[in-house]
Amino acid sequence: MESNIRKIELHIVVGCADARDISSAFYTALEAQKEEELQSGTLIDFQRMSVAGTFVTPGIINEIKAHIEDKMREYFEYYKVGIPIDIFVHLTAHGNVMLKKGCLHSTRSYHDIEVLDAPFNCGMTHAQEVALEMEGMLLAKRAVLEYGLRGKRHHLRIETEEDVETLMKQAYGHDGTIAGNWVKSIVNLCTHAYEQKKILRESLDSDPTFENLKIVLTAGVKNYHTNEYYRVDGNTHMNTFLDLVYDRVRKSGHVQDGSHTQKQNPSLGMFHHSSIQQARALGVKYYLGMDKYNVGQVFAIGSMNVPDYYKTFGPYKNAGFFYGVKHLGLKTWVVMGRNLEEAERMQERILNDPLMGYFVKEFGVKLVAMDKEGKRLA
């Protein structure tokens, strides 16, 4: 426990899996702001979850809650000596967003921004089209999918929509089909993060587990080209650590080059535990052998519960993986855990998932399990 700490702030950013989502300018500003806060006695714990489309599904809500609970246990020594712990969850969408003429950042309203057509608008505005393609592929190939854990696996051939419904019910606990009502598209990039914030707020407020915790939620939309970030939650009185980071980025005047703003073209896919800092850069270093991470190199799916091998994945991780493999051509995926045992469990979960496991085999995907130091599973 550090003796000079007078306050702890946990910041969980729920952002998109898009390969262009994290820039070097952001990382530079992040580290500088963390150091400034530390000098004033505030320990910043910055965590990031990579979720295709930033959809707050029941599964994602459970991950966020588990993350908070784990961190509260981790902070117990600080709690015992009376150090306050503040918790923030930031929901962030992305697109070619800008202020409307005559409007200001300070209003933090989605009414004051607009999204123009661009290659770097979130692909999950077409999520249902991806879901239709997934489902159509299973039907066209009369795919045989496996579900359940080792020792009690079941096989199901997909020939009709009824078979799809059976799979979804038996393996994913969902009543419906993949394209019908499991995966949905983003309707409006201006309001999406705000809508997801409301869903999370309702769940936290109705859960007695979190009654004693002050959990602040924010919603925002960022522009990959300009590095701008626009809050859209309407809370004009709350300035957070994340806002200060983007203030630094804004003052740096850094505008991304074309690789950041064209259609994403990553060279590596990745699953990672969300607590691994700069996991994408580590994947590039240990697998591609490159010391410098360039934005757009890695399409990542990251969360806290990826190692839970006995669970299936939710709609947007499955859709994100399919999109990465089919449309981005990613046939190699690094599976990075904090240690090798965790990486092995993560890999097992991918292979156990009926849809992901099928796509791994169908597209010949190579999974490379490793720890955060780059040691690979034999």
N, C-alpha and C positions, 0 to 999 in steps of 0.2 A: 504494500500500500504506500503510495506516494504521500509524503508528509505535508506538502504545500498545497494539496487539493482542498478547495473550499466548496466546490460544487461539481456534480457530474451531470452531463447531458448526453443522453442516448438519442441518436438520430438514425432512424431507419428510413432509407429512401426506397420506395417501390417504383422501379423504373422499367423501361422496356428492354427486351432481350436484343434489340437491334444492335448490330455491330458498330454503329456510329454513335452509340449513346454516351460514351465517355470520351472526353478529349484530354489531351495533355495540358491544355490551358486550364481546364477544370481541376485536374489533379494538382497542378502547381498552386492554384489559388486555395484549394482545399488544405494542403499541407501548411501553407503560410498562415491561414486563418486558424487552424488547429494550434499551431505554435503560439500565436498571439493570445488565444484563449487560455492556453496552458500557463503562459507567463502571468496572466491575471488570476490564476487559481481555478480555472474551469477545465476539467478533463472532458474532452470531446470523444465519444465513442461513436464512430461513423460506420454504419452498416448499410449494405445495399442488397436488395432482392431484385433479380432480373426476371420479369414476368412479361411474356408476350402480350402487348396491348395494355398492360397495367390494369388488367381486369381483377377486381377484388371478389373472387369466388369464395364459397365457404371454405375450400381447402386453403386458399391464400390467407383468409382471415385466421384460420387455425394456426398457420405458420407464423403470422405476425404475433399472435398472442403467445405462442410457445417461445418465440424469440424474446419477447419482453420478460416472460417469466424466468427464462434462463439467465438473462442479464441481471434481473433483480437478485437472484441467488448469487451470482458472481460478485455483486456489489455489497454483499452483506457486511464485510469488514468496514466499509465506508459508512454504511447505514448505522452501525453500532456506535460510532463516534459522532453521530448527528449531522453527517454531510448530506445535504439535500440531493435528490435524484430527480431530474426532469426528463420526461420522455416525449419525443417528437416522432411522428410518422408522416412522411412527405409522399404524396401521390403525384407522380409526374408523367404527363403525356408528352408527345413531341409532334411537331409539324412546322410548316412554313408559316409561322404565326408572327403577327406584328400588330402594333397598336393602330387603331383606327385614327384617322386624321383628327387632331384636336384633343385626343384622349391622353391620359397619363398613366404611368406605372402605379402610382399611389392609390388608385381606386381599387385595384385588385379585383376587378370584375370581368367576367367572361363576356359581358356586353361590350367591353371596350377593345376587344381584340378580334382579329379576323384571320382565317387560315386560307392562304392562296394555294393553288395547285402547284405541286413540286414533287420531284422523285424521292425526297426525304420525308414526306408525310408518312405517318405510321401505316405499315402494311396491314394492320389489323382492322383498318376500315373496310378491308375485303376479307375478313376472317371467315365469314359464312361461305364465301366462294371456295376458300381453302378446304373448309369442312365438306362441302359438296364434292370436291375433287377426291378427298380422302375416302369418303363413303363410296363414290363411284368406282374408285380403283378396287376396293374390296369386293364389290359386287361383280365387276367385270372379270376379275381374276378368280372368282369363286374361292376367295382366300380362306385358308384354314388357320384360325387363331387359337392360341392357347391362353388359358387364364387359370389363376390359382397358384398356390405355392408348390415348391418341389415336393414330390411324394403324393400329391393329390391334384395334379394338373388335369384340366378338362380341355377338350378340343371342340371347336365349333366352326362349321363351314358356313361362310356368308354367301347366301344365294338370293335372299329377299330382304326387303326392309324389315320384315318381322324378325329375321335372323339378327339384323343390326340391333333391333330393340332388345332381343334376348341377351346379346353380348353386353350392351350398355347396362342392362339391369343386373346381370350376374356379376360382371367384372367391375363396374364403376358405380353401381348403386343409383343409376340415373333412369328415369322413366321417359323414354323417347329415343330419338335417333341422334347421330352425330350432327348432321346438318340441320335437322328439324328444330332442335331447341337446346343442344348441348354447347355448341360454339356459336357465338353471336358476334356481329360486326360492331365496331365503334360507329355510333350514329353521327356524333359531332365532336371534333377534336377540341373545340373551345370549351365545351361543357363536360367532357368525359371524365377528367380528373376530379372535378367537383362532384359529379354523380357517384364516383367510386368512393370518395371521401364520406359522402352521406351514408353509404352502405356500411362502411367500416365504423362510423360513429354510432349508428344504431346498434350494431352488434356489441361494441364495447360498452355502451351505456346500459345495455340489458344484461350484461354479464357481471354478477356480483364479485367475481374474482378480482376485478379491476377497480372496485369502488374506492379504494384508498390511494389509487395512483392518479396523478394528474397527467393525462395523455393529450398532448396537443396535436391536432391533425391540420395539415395544410394541403392545398392542391395547386398545381401549376402546370404550365405548358412551356416547353423550351423549343428554341429554334436552333437546329444544328449548324446552320450557316453563320448566323450572327452571334452565336453563343449567348443570346438573350434568354432570360427566364421570366415568365409572367405569372404571378400568383393570380388565381381565379377563385379563391375561397371567400373573398369579401371581407376578410379580417384585416382591417387597416391599422389595427393597434398592436399587432404582434409581428415583430421582426425577429427572425430566427437565424441560427447559425448558417443554414443553407442560403438564406437571402444575402448574408454577408459574404459568403463565398462567391455568389454570382455578382455581387457588387464589385468584388476584386476582378473577376473576369471582365466585367463591363468596363472598368477603368483601364484594364490592360489594352483595350481596343483590339483584341485579337479576333480576327475573322477567319473562319476555316477555309481551307482550299477546296478544290473541286472534289477530292476524294471523300470529303465529309458530307457533301451535299448531293452527290449523284446517287443513283440506285445502289444500295449496298452490295458489295462484292467481297465478302470476307473469304479468307483462306483457311479458316479453322473454326470448327464448332466446339462448344465447351459446355459441360455441366460442372458446377462448382458449389461448394458449401459457401453460403453467403458471408460467413465471417472471415473468409480469406481476402485480405486486402489486395487490391489491384490484381485479381485473379487472371484477368485477360492478359495483362502484361507478363505474368508468370507463365501462362500457357505458351505465349509467343517465345519467351526465353528458353523454356525447357523442351518444347517440342519442335519449334521452328528454328531454334538456335540463334535467335536474333535478340540482342540486348535492348534495342530500341523498339518500343511499342508504338505503332502508328494507328490512329483511330480508323476503325472500319475493318481491322484484321480479324476480329473474333466475334462470332455470333454466340452469345452466352445465355444459358439458362441456369440461374442460381437461386438457391433458397436454403433454408435451414434444415428442412426435412428430407432433402434428396437422399440421404443415407437410409431412410426408413424402407428397407427392401421389401417389407411385407405389404406395402401400400401400392396402389396404382397411381398414376399421375392424373392430374385434372385436365380439363378441356384445352386450356391455352398453352400448357407445356407440351401436350401432344400435338396440337396444331402448329406450335412453334417449331417443334422438332421436324415434323413433316415438311413444313415450309423450308426449313434450313436444308434438309436433305434433298428434296425434290426441286425446289426453285432456286436455291443458292448453290446447289451442287456440292454440299459439304459431305464428303464421304469419310472424313476423319474427325472424330470428336474426342477431345481430351476430357477425362473424367477425374476431376481434382478434388481430393478430400484433404482434411487437415493431417491425416496420416494414411498409411496404406490400407489398414483395416477398414477405415471409413470409405476410402476410394473403392474398395472391393464391394462393400455393401451398396454403394451408389451404382456401380456397374450392374450388380445383380438386380437392382430395382428396374433399371432400364430394360434389361433382358426379360424380366418377369412381366412387365407391363404388356398386355395383349397387343395394343396398337404399336407401341414403340418397338417391342420385340419383333413384330412382323416387319416393320419398316427397316430395321437393322438387317434382317435376312434378305428381304426383297431387293434392297438397294446396295447390299454389300458394304454396309457401314463398318468401319474399323473403330473400336472403342479402345482408347489408350488410358488406362487407369494409373494415376500417379498421386504422390502427396505434394504438399505445397513447397517442398524442397526439390522436387523434380525426380525423386526416386520412383521408378516404375514397378508396377505389380508384375511378378514373374509369370 
